[in-house]
Amino acid sequence: MKKLLFILALVVSVFVANAQTTPTEVTPDATISSQSYKYIWGTTLDTLTNADTLNFVYRVKSSSRYGQTQDFTIKLYSDFVSGTAGGTIIGYNSIDGVNYQANGDTITVTSLTADAMDTEVISLDNYLYPYYKLIYLQTGTAVTIPKVYIYTKRN
């Protein structure tokens, strides 16, 4: 009887162990694992026309086994092509790379008729989420190439 109970417990434990699956990692557009300075959009492939939208997802990884957090500073440069543009870039946080929540950080551009670096910045200190998403929503009748510069440093 003891052997039967042992075998039954062993079978149940195998089923429980197989039920524990890890979530699959989504494919981000880029990864941040240490301090860096770069722009994340800004090629002719990123040209926006009239009311258009552009998304970019970062996977934020610690380069240390101690899980250091990141600080971010984000600026928007608009490469003007034609028309009159406006728009908003919005930051989103995610724990799993699938479900995002707006974090309240935005940069807004209005009545753009020439190349310009916006004076607003998004600053995130001690960022703890594994995913960060930026969405640029362009308005107006224009053609622009948004260039989002991001500076990160470890804490």
Secondary structure, DSSP 8 states (H G I E B T S, - for coil): -HHHHHHHHHHHHHHHHHH---------SEEE-S-EEEES--SGGG-EESS-EEEEEEEE--SSTT---EEEEEEEEEEEEEEEEEEEEEEEEESSSSS-EEEEEEEEEEEE-S-EE-S--EEEEEE--SEEEEEEEEEEEEEEEEEEEEEEEE-
